C-alpha cells in the first residue's frame, strides 16, 4: 500500500476531484452541443434539434449534411433537403449538385426571412419564388405579438393536411412569381416597412403569402418565409408541427443541410466523420478490441505502474525526513505534534524494514 493510501484523503483532494469531474463533463458537453441559431445540436429555444425528432415521428430517416457532395450520393426520389437561412452563399459547383438533386426528383425546402443567400440559391436551382426580406405583422391574428402572425389561410394541398395555420416569428412574406401559394396571412396583415411596430402611412393591409410550392424538373421546391418556424420554440406550435410532420412524412429521408450554416460542435463532427468513413470505423473498432484484450490478459500492468509510481513518491519522501514531516503536516494540519511524530516514525520504521 502506498503512502497516499495510508493517509486519509483530505478535503482539498475531494474538491480537486469534483472540479476535475465538472471540467471534463463541461468539456464533453461543449464539444457535443452548439449555440448556433437553427443548429441541429442546439437544444435551446433558437436551436433546431427538434427537427430530427419530428422526422422520426413522421417515419422518416434524418441525416446531417456537412458537404453538398452528399447530394450526389443520395437518391433524390423520396428525399427532402432542408436549408434554414444559410450563413454563406452556395458556390457554382454546389448549386449544380442541388439543381441536379431537384431536377432528378428531390424536394428542396428553403426557409429564409432576412438573409442574403437564399434567393441566389433559389435562382440557381431554377425556382421562381423569392423572399423579399420584409417584416410581417398582424394585429388581429397573432401569437402573443403582432410580429408573430398566424397564417390562417392554408390551401388544400396534401402537404397541409391537418394544418390549421402557420405561426411565424418575425417572418417575411414570399413572392410566389408563379409558384403555388400553400399558406398566407389574414387579410389584415401588413408589411412593417419602417419596423416601428405600427401600421403607418404607405403600409397597406392585405393577405401575404408565406409558403409556396413549385415543380422544378421532376422535383419540387418549397419556400417558407421564416426559418424560425422550425426552431425548438416554434416547431411545437400545433400548425407548425403538423406542417413539418406532413412534409417530412411524405418522404423517406430528410437531409438537414448544414453545409453553409454555423459551425457544428467538434465532437459531433468527429462522429459524423467516423460514420461516413467505413475504414476508419474498422480501425477504431480494432483498436478498441485490442485495448480490451490487453486489459483482460494483462490486468496487472496498471497495478504495477500504479505501485511503481507510489513507491517512487514514497522513497523520495522517506529519503528526506524534513520533507516527509512537511508533507504529513500539510495533509493533516489538525493533528497535534505527537500524533504527527508517531506517523513519521512509523513510516521511517517501515522504510528500514
C-alpha positions as CSV (number, residue, x, y, z in Angstrom):
1,X,0.0,0.0,0.0
2,X,1.4,3.4,-1.0
3,X,1.9,6.4,1.3
4,X,-1.2,8.2,-0.1
5,X,-3.3,5.1,0.6
6,X,-2.2,5.1,4.3
7,X,-3.0,8.8,4.8
8,X,-6.7,9.9,4.8
9,X,-7.9,11.8,1.7
10,X,-8.4,15.4,2.7
11,X,-11.0,17.9,1.8
12,X,-8.8,19.7,-0.8
13,X,-8.3,16.5,-2.7
14,X,-12.1,15.9,-2.8
15,X,-12.6,19.4,-4.1
16,X,-9.9,18.8,-6.8
17,X,-11.6,15.6,-7.9
18,X,-15.0,17.3,-8.0
19,X,-13.6,20.2,-10.1
20,X,-11.9,17.7,-12.4
21,X,-15.2,15.8,-13.0
22,X,-17.1,19.0,-13.6
23,X,-14.5,20.3,-16.0
24,X,-14.4,17.0,-18.0
25,X,-18.2,16.9,-18.2
26,X,-18.3,20.6,-19.2
27,X,-15.8,20.0,-22.0
28,X,-17.7,17.0,-23.3
29,X,-20.9,19.0,-23.3
30,X,-19.3,21.9,-25.0
31,X,-17.8,19.6,-27.7
32,X,-21.1,17.9,-28.4
33,X,-23.5,20.8,-28.3
34,X,-23.9,24.1,-30.2
35,X,-25.3,27.6,-29.5
36,X,-25.7,28.4,-33.2
37,X,-29.2,29.6,-34.2
38,X,-31.1,26.9,-36.2
39,X,-28.4,24.4,-35.2
40,X,-29.3,20.8,-35.2
41,X,-27.2,20.3,-32.0
42,X,-28.6,23.4,-30.3
43,X,-31.2,22.3,-27.6
44,X,-32.0,25.9,-26.7
45,X,-35.1,27.8,-27.8
46,X,-33.4,29.1,-31.0
47,X,-31.9,25.7,-32.0
48,X,-33.4,23.1,-34.3
49,X,-32.6,19.9,-32.5
50,X,-36.3,19.0,-32.5
51,X,-36.3,18.5,-36.3
52,X,-34.6,15.2,-36.0
53,X,-37.3,14.0,-33.6
54,X,-40.0,15.4,-35.8
55,X,-38.6,13.4,-38.7
56,X,-38.5,10.2,-36.6
57,X,-42.1,10.8,-35.5
58,X,-43.1,11.2,-39.2
59,X,-41.4,7.9,-40.0
60,X,-38.5,9.4,-42.0
61,X,-34.8,8.9,-41.5
62,X,-32.8,12.1,-40.9
63,X,-29.2,12.9,-41.6
64,X,-27.0,15.9,-41.0
65,X,-25.3,17.1,-44.3
66,X,-21.9,18.9,-43.9
67,X,-21.0,19.0,-47.6
68,X,-23.0,19.2,-50.8
69,X,-21.2,16.2,-52.1
70,X,-23.8,14.2,-50.1
71,X,-26.4,15.1,-52.7
72,X,-24.5,13.2,-55.4
73,X,-24.6,10.1,-53.2
74,X,-28.2,10.3,-52.1
75,X,-31.2,9.1,-54.1
76,X,-33.4,12.1,-55.0
77,X,-36.6,10.1,-55.0
78,X,-38.2,10.1,-51.6
79,X,-35.7,12.6,-50.2
80,X,-36.2,16.2,-48.9
81,X,-33.3,18.5,-48.2
82,X,-33.9,21.4,-45.7
83,X,-31.9,24.6,-45.8
84,X,-32.5,27.1,-43.0
85,X,-31.2,30.6,-43.5
86,X,-27.7,29.8,-44.9
87,X,-25.0,32.0,-43.5
88,X,-22.9,31.9,-46.7
89,X,-23.5,31.5,-50.4
90,X,-23.5,28.3,-52.3
91,X,-20.8,28.1,-55.0
92,X,-21.4,27.2,-58.6
93,X,-20.4,23.5,-58.2
94,X,-22.6,23.3,-55.1
95,X,-25.7,24.8,-56.7
96,X,-25.1,22.4,-59.6
97,X,-25.4,19.5,-57.2
98,X,-28.6,20.9,-55.6
99,X,-30.1,21.6,-59.1
100,X,-29.4,18.1,-60.2
101,X,-30.8,16.7,-57.0
102,X,-34.1,18.7,-57.5
103,X,-34.5,18.1,-61.2
104,X,-34.0,14.3,-60.7
105,X,-36.9,14.1,-58.3
106,X,-35.7,15.5,-55.0
107,X,-37.5,18.1,-52.8
108,X,-35.7,21.2,-51.6
109,X,-37.2,23.2,-48.7
110,X,-35.6,26.7,-48.2
111,X,-36.7,28.8,-45.2
112,X,-35.5,32.4,-45.1
113,X,-36.6,35.7,-43.7
114,X,-33.9,38.5,-44.0
115,X,-30.7,36.6,-45.1
116,X,-28.9,37.3,-48.3
117,X,-28.0,33.8,-49.6
118,X,-31.4,32.0,-50.0
119,X,-32.6,33.9,-53.1
120,X,-29.4,33.2,-55.1
121,X,-29.8,29.5,-54.2
122,X,-33.4,29.5,-55.3
123,X,-32.5,31.2,-58.6
124,X,-29.6,28.7,-59.2
125,X,-31.8,25.6,-58.8
126,X,-34.5,27.1,-61.1
127,X,-37.2,28.1,-58.6
128,X,-39.2,31.2,-59.2
129,X,-40.3,32.1,-55.6
130,X,-38.3,34.7,-53.7
131,X,-38.1,36.1,-50.2
132,X,-38.0,39.9,-50.2
133,X,-36.9,40.1,-46.5
134,X,-39.8,42.3,-45.2
135,X,-41.1,42.1,-41.7
136,X,-44.7,40.8,-41.4
137,X,-47.1,41.9,-38.7
138,X,-50.8,41.1,-37.9
139,X,-52.5,43.0,-35.1
140,X,-55.6,40.7,-35.1
141,X,-54.4,37.1,-35.8
142,X,-51.1,36.5,-34.0
143,X,-49.5,34.6,-31.2
144,X,-48.6,36.9,-28.2
145,X,-47.2,39.6,-30.5
146,X,-48.0,41.3,-33.8
147,X,-44.6,40.1,-35.0
148,X,-45.8,36.5,-34.6
149,X,-48.6,36.4,-37.2
150,X,-50.7,33.3,-37.7
151,X,-51.1,32.4,-41.4
152,X,-54.6,31.0,-41.2
153,X,-55.3,30.8,-44.9
154,X,-54.0,27.4,-45.9
155,X,-54.5,25.6,-49.2
156,X,-56.0,22.1,-49.6
157,X,-52.7,20.7,-50.7
158,X,-51.8,17.3,-49.3
159,X,-48.8,18.8,-47.6
160,X,-51.1,20.9,-45.4
161,X,-53.4,18.1,-44.3
162,X,-54.3,18.8,-40.7
163,X,-52.6,22.2,-40.7
164,X,-54.8,24.9,-39.2
165,X,-52.3,27.7,-39.6
166,X,-48.6,28.5,-39.6
167,X,-47.2,30.7,-36.8
168,X,-44.3,32.9,-37.9
169,X,-41.7,34.5,-35.7
170,X,-40.6,37.8,-37.3
171,X,-41.1,36.3,-40.7
172,X,-41.2,37.6,-44.2
173,X,-43.7,37.3,-47.0
174,X,-42.8,35.1,-50.0
175,X,-43.1,36.4,-53.6
176,X,-44.6,33.5,-55.5
177,X,-43.8,34.7,-59.0
178,X,-45.9,31.9,-60.4
179,X,-45.4,29.3,-57.6
180,X,-48.4,27.8,-55.8
181,X,-49.2,29.5,-52.5
182,X,-49.5,27.0,-49.7
183,X,-50.3,29.4,-46.9
184,X,-50.9,33.1,-46.4
185,X,-51.7,35.6,-43.7
186,X,-55.0,37.0,-42.9
187,X,-56.4,40.0,-44.9
188,X,-55.4,42.4,-42.1
189,X,-51.7,41.6,-42.0
190,X,-49.2,44.2,-43.3
191,X,-45.5,44.7,-44.1
192,X,-43.9,46.8,-41.4
193,X,-41.6,48.7,-43.8
194,X,-40.1,51.0,-41.2
195,X,-40.2,48.4,-38.5
196,X,-41.6,50.7,-35.9
197,X,-44.2,48.2,-34.8
198,X,-47.2,50.1,-36.0
199,X,-49.3,50.4,-39.2
200,X,-48.1,53.6,-40.7
201,X,-48.6,55.6,-43.9
202,X,-47.9,53.7,-47.0
203,X,-48.2,50.3,-45.2
204,X,-51.2,48.6,-46.7
205,X,-53.0,45.7,-45.0
206,X,-53.8,42.6,-47.0
207,X,-53.1,38.9,-47.4
208,X,-49.4,38.0,-47.8
209,X,-48.1,34.6,-49.0
210,X,-45.7,32.9,-46.5
211,X,-45.2,29.5,-48.1
212,X,-45.1,28.3,-51.7
213,X,-44.5,25.1,-53.7
214,X,-43.4,24.7,-57.3
215,X,-42.3,21.9,-59.6
216,X,-38.7,22.1,-60.9
217,X,-37.8,19.3,-63.3
218,X,-39.0,16.1,-61.7
219,X,-38.6,17.5,-58.2
220,X,-40.1,20.3,-56.1
221,X,-39.0,23.4,-54.3
222,X,-40.8,24.6,-51.1
223,X,-40.2,28.1,-49.8
224,X,-41.1,29.3,-46.3
225,X,-40.7,32.9,-45.3
226,X,-39.5,32.2,-41.8
227,X,-36.7,29.8,-40.7
228,X,-37.8,30.4,-37.1
229,X,-40.9,28.2,-37.8
230,X,-38.5,25.3,-37.5
231,X,-36.8,26.2,-34.2
232,X,-37.4,24.4,-31.0
233,X,-39.6,27.2,-29.5
234,X,-41.9,27.3,-32.5
235,X,-42.0,23.9,-34.1
236,X,-44.3,22.5,-31.5
237,X,-47.0,25.1,-32.2
238,X,-49.8,22.9,-33.5
239,X,-49.9,24.1,-37.1
240,X,-46.1,24.3,-37.4
241,X,-45.7,20.7,-36.1
242,X,-48.4,19.4,-38.4
243,X,-46.8,21.1,-41.4
244,X,-43.3,19.8,-40.6
245,X,-44.5,16.2,-39.9
246,X,-46.7,16.3,-43.1
247,X,-43.7,17.4,-45.2
248,X,-41.3,15.0,-43.6
249,X,-43.8,12.2,-43.7
250,X,-44.2,12.5,-47.4
251,X,-40.6,11.5,-47.8
252,X,-38.4,8.6,-46.7
253,X,-35.3,10.6,-45.9
254,X,-34.7,14.1,-44.5
255,X,-31.3,15.8,-45.3
256,X,-30.7,18.6,-42.8
257,X,-28.3,20.7,-44.9
258,X,-25.8,22.5,-42.6
259,X,-23.1,22.9,-45.2
260,X,-23.5,26.7,-45.1
261,X,-24.7,27.1,-41.6
262,X,-22.8,27.9,-38.3
263,X,-20.1,25.5,-37.2
264,X,-21.1,22.1,-35.8
265,X,-19.7,21.0,-32.4
266,X,-16.4,19.2,-32.8
267,X,-17.4,16.0,-31.1
268,X,-20.5,15.8,-33.4
269,X,-18.3,16.4,-36.4
270,X,-16.0,13.7,-35.3
271,X,-18.9,11.2,-35.0
272,X,-20.2,12.3,-38.5
273,X,-16.7,11.8,-40.0
274,X,-16.5,8.3,-38.4
275,X,-19.9,7.4,-39.7
276,X,-19.0,8.4,-43.2
277,X,-15.7,6.5,-43.2
278,X,-16.1,2.7,-43.0
279,X,-12.3,2.1,-43.0
280,X,-12.0,4.5,-40.0
281,X,-14.8,2.6,-38.2
282,X,-12.9,-0.7,-38.8
283,X,-9.6,0.8,-37.5
284,X,-11.2,2.3,-34.4
285,X,-13.0,-0.9,-33.7
286,X,-9.8,-2.9,-34.0
287,X,-8.0,-0.5,-31.6
288,X,-10.9,-0.8,-29.1
289,X,-10.9,-4.6,-29.2
290,X,-7.1,-4.6,-28.9
291,X,-7.3,-2.4,-25.8
292,X,-9.9,-4.6,-24.2
293,X,-7.9,-7.7,-24.9
294,X,-4.7,-6.2,-23.5
295,X,-6.6,-5.2,-20.3
296,X,-8.1,-8.6,-19.9
297,X,-4.8,-10.5,-20.5
298,X,-2.6,-8.1,-18.6
299,X,-4.7,-6.9,-15.7
300,X,-1.5,-6.4,-13.6
301,X,0.0,-3.8,-15.8
302,X,-2.0,-0.9,-14.5
303,X,-1.5,-2.1,-10.9
304,X,2.3,-2.4,-11.3
305,X,2.5,1.0,-12.9
306,X,0.5,2.5,-10.0
307,X,2.6,0.7,-7.4
308,X,5.8,1.9,-9.1
309,X,4.6,5.5,-9.1
310,X,3.6,5.1,-5.4
311,X,6.9,3.6,-4.4
312,X,8.9,6.3,-6.2
313,X,6.9,9.0,-4.4
314,X,7.3,7.3,-1.1
315,X,11.0,6.8,-1.5
316,X,11.6,10.4,-2.4
317,X,9.7,11.5,0.8
318,X,11.2,9.0,3.2
319,X,14.7,9.8,2.0
320,X,14.2,13.3,3.3
321,X,12.6,13.3,6.8
322,X,12.0,17.0,6.8
323,X,10.1,16.7,3.5
324,X,8.1,13.8,5.0
325,X,7.2,15.9,8.0
326,X,6.1,18.8,5.9
327,X,4.0,16.5,3.8
328,X,2.2,15.0,6.7
329,X,1.6,18.4,8.4
330,X,0.2,19.8,5.1
331,X,-2.2,16.9,4.7
332,X,-3.3,16.8,8.3
333,X,-2.9,20.3,9.8
334,X,-5.4,19.3,12.6
335,X,-3.0,16.7,14.0
336,X,-1.0,17.6,17.1
337,X,2.8,17.3,17.1
338,X,2.7,14.0,19.0
339,X,0.5,12.2,16.5
340,X,2.4,13.7,13.6
341,X,5.7,12.4,15.0
342,X,4.2,8.9,15.6
343,X,3.1,8.7,12.0
344,X,6.5,9.9,10.7
345,X,8.4,7.4,12.9
346,X,6.1,4.6,11.7
347,X,6.8,5.4,8.1
348,X,10.5,5.7,8.7
349,X,10.5,2.4,10.5
350,X,8.7,0.7,7.6
351,X,11.4,2.1,5.3
352,X,14.1,0.4,7.4
353,X,12.5,-3.0,7.4
